[in-house]
Amino acid sequence: MGSAFVEIDWQGRAVRIEHAWLRRERSTRPLLVFLHEGLGSVSMWRDFPSRLCQALDLRGLVYSRPGYGRSTPRAPGEAWAPDFMHRQAHEVLPALLRALAVDVERAPPWLFGHSDGASIALLYAARFPRALSGAVLLAPHILVEAISVASIAKAREAYRDTDLRARLARHHDDPDSAFGGWNDVWLRPEFRHWSIADEIATIRCPLLAIQGEDDEYGTLAQVQGIAQRVPGTRLLVLPQCGHSPHRDQPQAVIEGTRAFLADTAVAAPGIAPETGSAPL
C-alpha cells in the first residue's frame, strides 16, 4: 500500500495522518475503514486489507493513528489519558473523514477494527449512529481483564529485553511513541476500571464480533458482552486462533465478513454470500 498524508487539527496543533486508499476507483462500492490495534499502523496490516477489499469488491481506507506509523508522533512527555480511545473515536476519526471528504451522510462507511481499533469502532458507533453502516470487530475490548494486563506487562518486558523495538521500528517512525503511548496507559492502575460496556448499549447498527479462542489479550467475555448489549450482534469464534484473527486465520475472517455483509444487503448491495466467489 502506498501511503499519503493529510493534516487535521487535533489538540490545538496540526497532526499529520498517514493513510492509504484501496480500490478507490470503485467509487460506487461501500467503503471499509480499517482501525489498527494498539501497536499497529498502515504497514502492520500487511496485505490483509487489500485481500479483503479485493475479495468483497469494496473500497478501503487504512490509516495510522497519531503516534503510530508515519503519522505525527506523540509530543515529548505526552501521556495518554484513560479516555484515549474515546478521543480517537469522537475526535480523530471524524476529523480524518472530513479531511478526506468522506461523505458519511450520503454513504456511511463500514468500520473494520482490531483490538483497540475495534473498541474505537464501537465508541464511534455509539456516538455517531447515522455516520456508519456497521462494523466488523476483531478481538475488541469493552472492559479490562486480568489476562489483558498480564500480556501487556509481558510486552513491556519484551520491548525492554528483546528485539521487539527494532521490529516495531520497521513500521513506526518513532517506535517509542507507539509502544509507550499504548503500553503505559494500559498498565496504569486507574485504567483497570476502564469499561465501555454501558456506552455500547445504544448501538443499533450491524456488528460482527470475531475472537480467537486462544486470544492472549482477552477472553470470550468481551465479544459475549457485546452480544448481550447490542441486539443482533453476530459472533464468530475461531478455534486455534490468537489475538490477530486476520493473521492467524485470514480466510475465515474474509468469509465471515462476506457472509455478514451479504446478510446486510441494504447496506452492502452486490456482495455475494457464496464462499470462494471472488479472487483473493
Backbone as CSV, one residue per row, in Angstrom:
resi,resn,N_x,N_y,N_z,CA_x,CA_y,CA_z,C_x,C_y,C_z
1,MET,0.842,-1.198,0.000,0.000,0.000,0.000,0.875,1.245,0.000
2,GLY,0.622,2.133,-0.917,1.352,3.387,-0.946,0.686,4.415,-0.055
3,SER,1.448,4.994,0.869,0.876,5.927,1.837,0.839,7.351,1.302
4,ALA,-0.162,8.086,1.752,-0.262,9.526,1.522,-0.459,10.170,2.891
5,PHE,-0.519,11.512,2.917,-0.627,12.210,4.196,-1.643,13.341,4.087
6,VAL,-2.347,13.569,5.198,-3.283,14.672,5.294,-3.155,15.232,6.705
7,GLU,-3.385,16.541,6.836,-3.296,17.168,8.160,-4.686,17.389,8.739
8,ILE,-4.803,17.150,10.034,-6.009,17.501,10.770,-5.600,18.389,11.944
9,ASP,-6.544,19.138,12.439,-6.309,19.943,13.639,-6.804,19.152,14.837
10,TRP,-5.881,18.788,15.722,-6.252,17.988,16.887,-5.422,18.417,18.085
11,GLN,-6.084,18.603,19.196,-5.443,19.037,20.428,-4.683,20.353,20.237
12,GLY,-5.226,21.212,19.391,-4.642,22.525,19.186,-3.398,22.556,18.329
13,ARG,-3.129,21.498,17.591,-1.956,21.503,16.719,-2.270,20.738,15.440
14,ALA,-1.484,21.006,14.414,-1.635,20.283,13.158,-1.005,18.907,13.305
15,VAL,-1.767,17.879,13.002,-1.313,16.497,13.125,-1.372,15.842,11.752
16,ARG,-0.257,15.261,11.358,-0.181,14.581,10.063,-0.659,13.144,10.217
17,ILE,-1.571,12.718,9.329,-2.117,11.373,9.376,-1.701,10.609,8.122
18,GLU,-0.984,9.519,8.335,-0.637,8.608,7.248,-1.873,7.793,6.876
19,HIS,-2.134,7.652,5.580,-3.282,6.861,5.157,-3.031,6.279,3.776
20,ALA,-3.829,5.301,3.421,-3.733,4.675,2.099,-5.133,4.296,1.644
21,TRP,-5.440,4.602,0.402,-6.705,4.211,-0.211,-6.530,2.888,-0.943
22,LEU,-7.556,2.072,-0.930,-7.561,0.806,-1.651,-8.745,0.789,-2.609
23,ARG,-8.474,0.495,-3.869,-9.523,0.357,-4.880,-10.433,1.592,-4.904
24,ARG,-9.785,2.738,-4.822,-10.545,3.991,-4.747,-11.381,4.217,-6.000
25,GLU,-10.947,3.650,-7.105,-11.668,3.847,-8.356,-13.044,3.181,-8.346
26,ARG,-13.276,2.262,-7.413,-14.582,1.590,-7.301,-15.526,2.490,-6.497
27,SER,-15.807,3.649,-7.057,-16.453,4.731,-6.309,-17.880,4.415,-5.879
28,THR,-18.539,3.461,-6.510,-19.906,3.141,-6.138,-19.988,2.035,-5.094
29,ARG,-18.854,1.468,-4.722,-18.858,0.365,-3.762,-18.751,0.886,-2.329
30,PRO,-19.231,0.122,-1.353,-19.108,0.546,0.050,-17.655,0.755,0.454
31,LEU,-17.449,1.672,1.405,-16.113,1.975,1.913,-15.920,1.287,3.260
32,LEU,-14.777,0.601,3.400,-14.405,-0.072,4.642,-13.197,0.655,5.221
33,VAL,-13.331,1.205,6.425,-12.257,1.949,7.087,-11.618,1.040,8.131
34,PHE,-10.301,0.849,8.025,-9.569,-0.068,8.891,-8.959,0.685,10.071
35,LEU,-9.209,0.179,11.285,-8.713,0.784,12.520,-7.767,-0.218,13.190
36,HIS,-6.497,0.148,13.301,-5.485,-0.813,13.721,-5.450,-1.041,15.223
37,GLU,-4.684,-2.032,15.613,-4.509,-2.427,17.011,-3.616,-1.430,17.761
38,GLY,-3.353,-1.743,19.040,-2.589,-0.842,19.896,-1.147,-0.651,19.513
39,LEU,-0.574,-1.541,18.721,0.788,-1.360,18.209,0.804,-1.323,16.684
40,GLY,-0.341,-1.091,16.073,-0.453,-1.205,14.629,-0.162,0.080,13.879
41,SER,-0.309,-0.013,12.554,-0.078,1.104,11.640,-0.564,0.666,10.267
42,VAL,-0.444,1.541,9.296,-0.795,1.173,7.928,-0.035,-0.076,7.502
43,SER,1.272,-0.075,7.665,2.068,-1.199,7.165,1.907,-2.460,8.000
44,MET,1.527,-2.324,9.278,1.365,-3.507,10.124,0.197,-4.389,9.681
45,TRP,-0.753,-3.822,8.936,-1.832,-4.634,8.391,-1.325,-5.588,7.313
46,ARG,-0.151,-5.290,6.754,0.405,-6.046,5.629,-0.605,-6.057,4.478
47,ASP,-0.856,-7.204,3.867,-1.706,-7.208,2.677,-3.157,-7.557,2.973
48,PHE,-3.503,-7.715,4.260,-4.871,-8.172,4.542,-5.944,-7.209,4.050
49,PRO,-5.842,-5.895,4.282,-6.895,-5.012,3.766,-7.092,-5.133,2.258
50,SER,-5.991,-5.261,1.519,-6.105,-5.419,0.066,-6.811,-6.719,-0.288
51,ARG,-6.462,-7.793,0.407,-7.097,-9.085,0.146,-8.592,-9.030,0.429
52,LEU,-8.952,-8.428,1.548,-10.359,-8.368,1.915,-11.152,-7.514,0.942
53,CYS,-10.630,-6.349,0.612,-11.348,-5.457,-0.311,-11.455,-6.065,-1.704
54,GLN,-10.428,-6.753,-2.137,-10.481,-7.417,-3.437,-11.512,-8.539,-3.429
55,ALA,-11.521,-9.328,-2.364,-12.430,-10.467,-2.291,-13.884,-10.040,-2.249
56,LEU,-14.168,-8.911,-1.600,-15.545,-8.473,-1.408,-15.931,-7.306,-2.315
57,ASP,-15.016,-6.901,-3.196,-15.261,-5.788,-4.110,-15.673,-4.533,-3.347
58,LEU,-14.821,-4.152,-2.388,-15.038,-2.959,-1.590,-13.928,-1.955,-1.826
59,ARG,-14.193,-0.710,-1.480,-13.121,0.277,-1.338,-12.586,0.207,0.083
60,GLY,-11.345,0.621,0.279,-10.780,0.592,1.613,-10.026,1.868,1.938
61,LEU,-9.975,2.195,3.214,-9.176,3.294,3.731,-8.464,2.788,4.977
62,VAL,-7.133,2.827,4.932,-6.306,2.387,6.048,-5.535,3.604,6.549
63,TYR,-5.430,3.778,7.868,-4.675,4.924,8.368,-3.966,4.578,9.662
64,SER,-2.936,5.359,9.960,-2.199,5.239,11.224,-2.659,6.353,12.158
65,ARG,-3.069,5.986,13.354,-3.500,6.996,14.307,-2.322,7.868,14.742
66,PRO,-2.565,9.070,15.268,-1.466,9.895,15.785,-0.633,9.099,16.787
67,GLY,0.681,9.197,16.642,1.583,8.438,17.495,2.059,7.149,16.876
68,TYR,1.518,6.783,15.708,1.805,5.498,15.077,2.287,5.668,13.634
69,GLY,2.959,4.640,13.141,3.345,4.600,11.750,4.133,5.830,11.354
70,ARG,3.715,6.463,10.245,4.356,7.690,9.767,3.552,8.926,10.155
71,SER,2.509,8.730,10.954,1.742,9.872,11.445,2.549,10.621,12.501
72,THR,2.085,11.816,12.854,2.794,12.630,13.845,2.937,11.862,15.155
73,PRO,4.158,11.736,15.681,4.348,11.027,16.960,3.743,11.801,18.122
74,ARG,3.693,11.135,19.263,3.292,11.837,20.486,4.265,12.975,20.765
75,ALA,3.745,14.062,21.321,4.611,15.167,21.724,5.505,14.709,22.883
76,PRO,6.695,15.286,23.018,7.575,14.904,24.132,6.858,15.024,25.472
77,GLY,6.901,13.969,26.230,6.268,13.978,27.544,4.769,13.767,27.544
78,GLU,4.177,13.631,26.359,2.727,13.443,26.286,2.348,12.042,26.762
79,ALA,1.446,11.962,27.705,0.939,10.682,28.197,-0.542,10.590,27.875
80,TRP,-0.971,9.443,27.379,-2.376,9.276,27.042,-3.198,9.055,28.296
81,ALA,-4.362,9.671,28.342,-5.291,9.506,29.452,-6.141,8.258,29.231
82,PRO,-6.803,7.766,30.276,-7.643,6.576,30.112,-8.743,6.705,29.063
83,ASP,-9.099,7.926,28.685,-10.123,8.104,27.653,-9.520,8.202,26.248
84,PHE,-8.297,7.674,26.058,-7.621,7.880,24.768,-8.392,7.254,23.604
85,MET,-9.069,6.143,23.819,-9.836,5.536,22.731,-11.080,6.360,22.422
86,HIS,-11.684,6.951,23.447,-12.816,7.846,23.207,-12.391,9.020,22.320
87,ARG,-11.237,9.580,22.599,-10.789,10.743,21.827,-10.500,10.364,20.373
88,GLN,-9.985,9.156,20.167,-9.769,8.697,18.798,-11.090,8.537,18.059
89,ALA,-12.094,7.997,18.758,-13.392,7.753,18.134,-14.191,9.025,17.936
90,HIS,-14.150,9.919,18.914,-15.014,11.099,18.898,-14.379,12.299,18.205
91,GLU,-13.034,12.310,18.108,-12.341,13.489,17.576,-11.503,13.167,16.338
92,VAL,-10.576,12.219,16.459,-9.619,11.982,15.362,-10.304,11.382,14.139
93,LEU,-11.047,10.300,14.320,-11.662,9.652,13.156,-12.625,10.582,12.425
94,PRO,-13.531,11.293,13.102,-14.388,12.225,12.359,-13.587,13.308,11.633
95,ALA,-12.520,13.817,12.268,-11.702,14.839,11.614,-11.019,14.291,10.374
96,LEU,-10.545,13.062,10.458,-9.890,12.454,9.303,-10.881,12.262,8.155
97,LEU,-12.054,11.754,8.456,-13.048,11.538,7.405,-13.442,12.854,6.740
98,ARG,-13.562,13.916,7.538,-13.855,15.232,6.946,-12.711,15.684,6.053
99,ALA,-11.482,15.526,6.536,-10.323,15.981,5.759,-10.194,15.238,4.440
100,LEU,-10.646,13.997,4.403,-10.556,13.193,3.186,-11.847,13.224,2.373
101,ALA,-12.767,14.111,2.771,-14.022,14.328,2.040,-14.853,13.053,1.932
102,VAL,-14.866,12.256,2.997,-15.745,11.089,3.063,-17.114,11.565,3.534
103,ASP,-18.112,11.409,2.695,-19.459,11.890,2.994,-20.200,10.827,3.800
104,VAL,-20.138,10.946,5.121,-20.725,9.920,5.981,-22.241,9.989,6.007
105,GLU,-22.824,11.098,5.541,-24.283,11.196,5.492,-24.833,10.538,4.234
106,ARG,-24.178,10.762,3.125,-24.660,10.190,1.856,-24.349,8.709,1.753
107,ALA,-23.151,8.319,2.155,-22.722,6.923,2.041,-21.934,6.538,3.286
108,PRO,-22.612,6.231,4.371,-21.910,5.899,5.620,-20.961,4.718,5.422
109,PRO,-19.719,4.848,5.855,-18.761,3.754,5.676,-19.007,2.629,6.669
110,TRP,-18.319,1.517,6.440,-18.217,0.428,7.394,-16.882,0.575,8.116
111,LEU,-16.807,0.104,9.343,-15.555,0.108,10.093,-15.088,-1.326,10.305
112,PHE,-13.766,-1.499,10.233,-13.148,-2.810,10.455,-12.016,-2.586,11.445
113,GLY,-12.258,-2.920,12.723,-11.292,-2.602,13.765,-10.698,-3.824,14.418
114,HIS,-9.437,-3.697,14.817,-8.734,-4.783,15.509,-8.292,-4.304,16.883
115,SER,-8.655,-5.037,17.941,-8.199,-4.781,19.298,-8.604,-3.371,19.739
116,ASP,-7.642,-2.494,20.072,-8.004,-1.118,20.415,-8.815,-0.474,19.290
117,GLY,-8.465,-0.792,18.050,-9.201,-0.253,16.915,-10.653,-0.706,16.893
118,ALA,-10.901,-1.933,17.351,-12.284,-2.420,17.431,-13.054,-1.684,18.516
119,SER,-12.389,-1.398,19.630,-13.042,-0.627,20.689,-13.356,0.779,20.206
120,ILE,-12.438,1.374,19.451,-12.674,2.696,18.877,-13.870,2.657,17.926
121,ALA,-13.980,1.582,17.149,-15.122,1.437,16.248,-16.429,1.394,17.024
122,LEU,-16.452,0.687,18.148,-17.651,0.630,18.978,-18.014,2.010,19.524
123,LEU,-17.020,2.734,19.979,-17.272,4.063,20.526,-17.777,5.019,19.448
124,TYR,-17.243,4.908,18.240,-17.723,5.723,17.128,-19.179,5.374,16.809
125,ALA,-19.488,4.077,16.807,-20.850,3.639,16.502,-21.841,4.145,17.536
126,ALA,-21.421,4.196,18.796,-22.308,4.679,19.852,-22.536,6.181,19.773
127,ARG,-21.500,6.926,19.374,-21.594,8.389,19.337,-22.230,8.891,18.037
128,PHE,-21.952,8.223,16.917,-22.387,8.717,15.605,-23.217,7.645,14.899
129,PRO,-24.426,7.358,15.377,-25.195,6.232,14.836,-25.555,6.364,13.363
130,ARG,-25.628,7.593,12.845,-26.004,7.765,11.439,-24.792,7.901,10.523
131,ALA,-23.601,7.810,11.092,-22.386,8.067,10.307,-21.642,6.799,9.931
132,LEU,-22.267,5.637,10.123,-21.648,4.394,9.671,-22.737,3.392,9.376
133,SER,-22.371,2.398,8.547,-23.316,1.353,8.171,-23.260,0.160,9.105
134,GLY,-22.090,-0.096,9.688,-21.904,-1.227,10.576,-20.428,-1.424,10.830
135,ALA,-20.084,-2.461,11.587,-18.685,-2.657,11.956,-18.350,-4.133,12.110
136,VAL,-17.108,-4.455,11.717,-16.511,-5.759,11.968,-15.456,-5.552,13.041
137,LEU,-15.533,-6.323,14.118,-14.700,-6.119,15.301,-13.849,-7.355,15.541
138,LEU,-12.537,-7.211,15.430,-11.616,-8.309,15.715,-11.014,-8.113,17.101
139,ALA,-11.227,-9.094,17.989,-10.653,-9.065,19.338,-10.906,-7.735,20.047
140,PRO,-12.167,-7.290,20.111,-12.468,-6.000,20.745,-12.326,-6.073,22.262
141,HIS,-12.137,-4.900,22.875,-12.136,-4.772,24.332,-13.321,-3.894,24.731
142,ILE,-14.135,-4.368,25.683,-15.147,-3.492,26.270,-14.892,-3.296,27.755
143,LEU,-13.927,-4.040,28.297,-13.515,-3.879,29.696,-12.111,-4.457,29.836
144,VAL,-11.486,-4.167,30.953,-10.110,-4.615,31.194,-10.157,-5.915,31.996
145,GLU,-9.495,-6.940,31.461,-9.412,-8.228,32.135,-7.993,-8.453,32.645
146,ALA,-7.855,-9.331,33.617,-6.535,-9.644,34.160,-5.618,-10.201,33.088
147,ILE,-6.158,-11.013,32.172,-5.331,-11.590,31.113,-4.765,-10.497,30.213
148,SER,-5.528,-9.429,30.003,-5.060,-8.315,29.171,-3.868,-7.630,29.835
149,VAL,-4.017,-7.318,31.112,-2.956,-6.625,31.840,-1.696,-7.477,31.902
150,ALA,-1.846,-8.777,32.143,-0.687,-9.659,32.231,0.064,-9.722,30.904
151,SER,-0.649,-9.819,29.795,0.008,-9.897,28.488,0.660,-8.578,28.107
152,ILE,0.043,-7.468,28.476,0.619,-6.165,28.164,1.865,-5.922,29.009
153,ALA,1.870,-6.424,30.257,3.080,-6.341,31.084,4.209,-7.173,30.474
154,LYS,3.876,-8.331,29.919,4.895,-9.146,29.246,5.442,-8.428,28.014
155,ALA,4.571,-7.702,27.326,5.027,-6.949,26.155,6.041,-5.885,26.561
156,ARG,5.841,-5.253,27.726,6.814,-4.260,28.204,8.178,-4.916,28.423
157,GLU,8.194,-6.108,29.000,9.454,-6.823,29.196,10.094,-7.151,27.863
158,ALA,9.287,-7.572,26.902,9.826,-7.904,25.582,10.398,-6.678,24.891
159,TYR,9.746,-5.544,25.056,10.238,-4.306,24.441,11.595,-3.921,25.031
160,ARG,11.748,-4.187,26.324,12.995,-3.848,27.008,14.106,-4.854,26.734
161,ASP,13.761,-6.141,26.629,14.782,-7.189,26.663,15.003,-7.921,25.350
162,THR,14.138,-7.710,24.349,14.277,-8.449,23.091,14.393,-7.469,21.930
163,ASP,14.241,-8.001,20.710,14.350,-7.155,19.526,13.004,-6.554,19.126
164,LEU,12.019,-6.543,20.042,10.700,-6.020,19.693,10.773,-4.576,19.234
165,ARG,11.582,-3.758,19.888,11.678,-2.358,19.474,12.181,-2.252,18.038
166,ALA,13.190,-3.036,17.694,13.733,-2.999,16.338,12.688,-3.457,15.318
167,ARG,11.903,-4.449,15.671,10.882,-4.923,14.747,9.781,-3.879,14.564
168,LEU,9.413,-3.198,15.648,8.408,-2.142,15.526,8.925,-0.951,14.730
169,ALA,10.237,-0.729,14.764,10.820,0.403,14.040,10.650,0.266,12.530
170,ARG,10.374,-0.926,12.048,10.110,-1.107,10.624,8.764,-0.493,10.227
171,HIS,7.892,-0.303,11.203,6.530,0.142,10.923,6.193,1.508,11.502
172,HIS,7.048,2.021,12.398,6.783,3.300,13.060,8.016,4.196,12.972
173,ASP,7.810,5.452,12.597,8.921,6.398,12.603,9.496,6.559,14.001
174,ASP,8.636,6.495,15.005,9.053,6.634,16.397,8.455,5.470,17.189
175,PRO,9.154,4.338,17.259,8.580,3.172,17.955,8.325,3.423,19.427
176,ASP,9.126,4.306,20.058,8.887,4.604,21.469,7.549,5.328,21.659
177,SER,7.191,6.168,20.703,5.903,6.848,20.753,4.767,5.842,20.669
178,ALA,4.862,4.920,19.703,3.802,3.936,19.511,3.685,3.003,20.708
179,PHE,4.811,2.451,21.128,4.751,1.473,22.211,4.403,2.128,23.546
180,GLY,5.069,3.231,23.850,4.868,3.860,25.145,3.463,4.381,25.348
181,GLY,2.875,4.995,24.308,1.524,5.516,24.455,0.543,4.425,24.828
182,TRP,0.632,3.305,24.119,-0.278,2.177,24.354,0.035,1.456,25.662
183,ASN,1.282,1.090,25.849,1.645,0.248,26.987,1.477,0.970,28.315
184,ASP,1.891,2.225,28.363,1.835,2.964,29.630,0.409,3.129,30.131
185,VAL,-0.508,3.492,29.239,-1.870,3.753,29.713,-2.566,2.457,30.127
186,TRP,-2.334,1.383,29.392,-2.981,0.122,29.738,-2.497,-0.406,31.091
187,LEU,-1.274,-0.074,31.486,-0.732,-0.596,32.736,-0.923,0.347,33.920
188,ARG,-1.574,1.485,33.715,-1.862,2.368,34.846,-2.914,1.736,35.754
189,PRO,-2.748,1.841,37.059,-3.748,1.267,37.972,-5.158,1.785,37.716
190,GLU,-5.293,3.077,37.394,-6.631,3.630,37.190,-7.304,3.089,35.937
191,PHE,-6.508,2.539,34.998,-7.099,2.011,33.768,-7.785,0.663,34.007
192,ARG,-7.517,0.027,35.133,-8.151,-1.265,35.428,-9.668,-1.135,35.473
193,HIS,-10.169,0.077,35.724,-11.612,0.288,35.834,-12.245,0.744,34.517
194,TRP,-11.427,0.838,33.465,-11.952,1.279,32.167,-12.999,0.286,31.657
195,SER,-14.109,0.805,31.181,-15.155,-0.035,30.598,-16.023,0.819,29.689
196,ILE,-16.410,0.245,28.547,-17.351,0.920,27.659,-18.633,0.096,27.531
197,ALA,-18.831,-0.840,28.464,-19.980,-1.750,28.387,-21.304,-0.997,28.378
198,ASP,-21.422,0.033,29.194,-22.688,0.781,29.238,-22.881,1.616,27.975
199,GLU,-21.803,2.197,27.470,-21.912,3.084,26.314,-22.369,2.360,25.052
200,ILE,-21.922,1.132,24.865,-22.229,0.447,23.607,-23.672,-0.043,23.553
201,ALA,-24.381,0.011,24.657,-25.762,-0.477,24.673,-26.676,0.328,23.754
202,THR,-26.248,1.517,23.335,-27.072,2.344,22.447,-26.869,1.999,20.974
203,ILE,-25.899,1.148,20.652,-25.580,0.838,19.255,-26.710,0.028,18.636
204,ARG,-27.091,0.397,17.415,-28.129,-0.335,16.699,-27.698,-0.742,15.296
205,CYS,-26.501,-0.415,14.875,-26.046,-0.824,13.548,-25.578,-2.283,13.587
206,PRO,-25.461,-2.949,12.450,-25.000,-4.333,12.423,-23.558,-4.462,12.918
207,LEU,-23.302,-5.493,13.721,-21.965,-5.764,14.239,-21.611,-7.226,14.016
208,LEU,-20.371,-7.460,13.601,-19.780,-8.796,13.583,-18.590,-8.767,14.520
209,ALA,-18.622,-9.563,15.591,-17.537,-9.618,16.566,-16.802,-10.950,16.420
210,ILE,-15.503,-10.868,16.126,-14.688,-12.057,15.864,-13.623,-12.175,16.949
211,GLN,-13.475,-13.360,17.498,-12.436,-13.563,18.508,-11.879,-14.976,18.413
212,GLY,-10.563,-15.080,18.625,-9.928,-16.381,18.691,-10.079,-16.991,20.073
213,GLU,-10.242,-18.302,20.117,-10.366,-18.981,21.402,-9.082,-18.897,22.226
214,ASP,-7.945,-18.686,21.537,-6.661,-18.651,22.228,-6.109,-17.234,22.342
215,ASP,-6.992,-16.246,22.318,-6.576,-14.846,22.412,-5.868,-14.603,23.747
216,GLU,-4.614,-14.161,23.666,-3.823,-13.941,24.869,-4.092,-12.587,25.516
217,TYR,-4.932,-11.762,24.881,-5.233,-10.434,25.421,-6.670,-10.285,25.907
218,GLY,-7.485,-11.309,25.793,-8.864,-11.194,26.237,-9.608,-12.502,26.103
219,THR,-10.645,-12.668,26.895,-11.458,-13.873,26.853,-12.711,-13.632,26.022
220,LEU,-13.484,-14.701,25.853,-14.726,-14.588,25.099,-15.747,-13.694,25.801
221,ALA,-15.490,-13.340,27.051,-16.383,-12.413,27.745,-16.497,-11.083,27.007
222,GLN,-15.469,-10.723,26.255,-15.509,-9.452,25.521,-16.583,-9.477,24.432
223,VAL,-16.520,-10.456,23.537,-17.496,-10.491,22.442,-18.876,-10.908,22.946
224,GLN,-18.915,-11.778,23.944,-20.207,-12.155,24.515,-20.869,-10.957,25.191
225,GLY,-20.057,-10.105,25.811,-20.596,-8.900,26.426,-21.184,-7.946,25.407
226,ILE,-20.565,-7.874,24.230,-21.119,-7.039,23.159,-22.458,-7.602,22.709
227,ALA,-22.512,-8.919,22.498,-23.749,-9.544,22.028,-24.880,-9.378,23.036
228,GLN,-24.564,-9.371,24.311,-25.588,-9.190,25.331,-26.167,-7.781,25.318
229,ARG,-25.369,-6.818,24.885,-25.793,-5.416,24.964,-26.292,-4.845,23.639
230,VAL,-25.845,-5.409,22.528,-26.232,-4.891,21.210,-27.042,-5.958,20.480
231,PRO,-28.345,-5.762,20.355,-29.197,-6.769,19.713,-28.734,-7.075,18.290
232,GLY,-28.765,-8.350,17.941,-28.436,-8.756,16.581,-26.962,-8.897,16.282
233,THR,-26.104,-8.687,17.264,-24.669,-8.869,17.037,-24.392,-10.300,16.596
234,ARG,-23.597,-10.440,15.546,-23.187,-11.768,15.088,-21.816,-12.081,15.676
235,LEU,-21.651,-13.281,16.208,-20.379,-13.710,16.775,-19.728,-14.747,15.880
236,LEU,-18.404,-14.639,15.754,-17.607,-15.639,15.066,-16.423,-15.972,15.961
237,VAL,-16.448,-17.139,16.576,-15.383,-17.584,17.468,-14.537,-18.607,16.724
238,LEU,-13.234,-18.344,16.642,-12.338,-19.166,15.842,-11.443,-20.018,16.738
239,PRO,-11.478,-21.348,16.591,-10.572,-22.204,17.359,-9.150,-22.086,16.833
240,GLN,-8.195,-22.403,17.692,-6.780,-22.364,17.324,-6.405,-21.010,16.700
241,CYS,-6.852,-19.963,17.362,-6.643,-18.606,16.850,-6.351,-17.688,18.014
242,GLY,-5.345,-16.815,17.859,-4.951,-15.896,18.905,-5.577,-14.524,18.760
243,HIS,-4.812,-13.501,19.136,-5.336,-12.138,19.216,-5.487,-11.466,17.859
244,SER,-4.905,-12.039,16.817,-4.943,-11.411,15.490,-5.579,-12.367,14.487
245,PRO,-6.891,-12.485,14.487,-7.546,-13.431,13.578,-7.224,-13.209,12.112
246,HIS,-7.019,-11.950,11.714,-6.739,-11.671,10.303,-5.362,-12.175,9.888
247,ARG,-4.484,-12.434,10.861,-3.195,-13.043,10.546,-3.215,-14.553,10.766
248,ASP,-3.884,-14.985,11.836,-3.926,-16.415,12.149,-4.841,-17.190,11.213
249,GLN,-5.996,-16.619,10.882,-6.977,-17.301,10.039,-7.617,-16.307,9.071
250,PRO,-6.816,-15.759,8.161,-7.345,-14.712,7.274,-8.526,-15.156,6.429
251,GLN,-8.498,-16.388,5.933,-9.599,-16.822,5.077,-10.910,-16.905,5.852
252,ALA,-10.844,-17.360,7.097,-12.055,-17.427,7.922,-12.615,-16.031,8.175
253,VAL,-11.734,-15.056,8.371,-12.182,-13.679,8.586,-12.800,-13.121,7.312
254,ILE,-12.186,-13.398,6.168,-12.728,-12.915,4.903,-14.114,-13.506,4.654
255,GLU,-14.249,-14.810,4.829,-15.539,-15.435,4.556,-16.588,-15.037,5.591
256,GLY,-16.172,-14.871,6.844,-17.114,-14.408,7.851,-17.607,-13.008,7.564
257,THR,-16.701,-12.148,7.108,-17.081,-10.782,6.754,-17.976,-10.770,5.531
258,ARG,-17.669,-11.634,4.554,-18.505,-11.716,3.354,-19.943,-12.097,3.722
259,ALA,-20.092,-13.118,4.553,-21.430,-13.569,4.931,-22.177,-12.492,5.717
260,PHE,-21.456,-11.823,6.600,-22.052,-10.752,7.401,-22.566,-9.623,6.527
261,LEU,-21.750,-9.175,5.590,-22.167,-8.068,4.726,-23.265,-8.499,3.768
262,ALA,-23.196,-9.743,3.289,-24.227,-10.220,2.375,-25.580,-10.280,3.067
263,ASP,-25.588,-10.578,4.352,-26.839,-10.621,5.098,-27.363,-9.227,5.420
264,THR,-26.531,-8.226,5.204,-26.941,-6.837,5.407,-27.016,-6.184,4.034
265,ALA,-27.821,-6.771,3.159,-27.818,-6.404,1.746,-28.207,-4.958,1.498
266,VAL,-29.001,-4.363,2.372,-29.407,-2.965,2.169,-28.191,-2.057,2.221
267,ALA,-27.252,-2.370,3.147,-26.086,-1.514,3.318,-24.939,-1.919,2.413
268,ALA,-24.915,-3.155,1.959,-23.789,-3.631,1.153,-24.308,-4.380,-0.069
269,PRO,-24.974,-3.687,-0.980,-25.563,-4.355,-2.136,-24.500,-4.988,-3.020
270,GLY,-24.847,-6.162,-3.567,-23.977,-6.788,-4.549,-22.911,-7.676,-3.990
271,ILE,-22.831,-7.851,-2.669,-21.833,-8.734,-2.089,-22.428,-10.126,-2.021
272,ALA,-21.839,-11.063,-2.743,-22.384,-12.409,-2.831,-22.093,-13.199,-1.565
273,PRO,-23.059,-13.995,-1.106,-22.821,-14.780,0.096,-22.006,-16.029,-0.152
274,GLU,-21.882,-16.464,-1.406,-21.169,-17.707,-1.673,-19.691,-17.564,-1.367
275,THR,-19.116,-18.571,-0.731,-17.689,-18.560,-0.470,-16.938,-18.856,-1.748
276,GLY,-15.764,-18.270,-1.849,-14.899,-18.537,-2.985,-15.366,-17.909,-4.271
277,SER,-16.287,-16.946,-4.216,-16.843,-16.371,-5.430,-16.087,-15.172,-5.946
278,ALA,-15.043,-14.778,-5.236,-14.258,-13.633,-5.685,-12.779,-13.964,-5.504
279,PRO,-11.908,-13.416,-6.349,-10.484,-13.727,-6.248,-9.880,-13.126,-5.001
280,LEU,-8.877,-13.824,-4.464,-8.167,-13.326,-3.275,-6.826,-12.745,-3.686
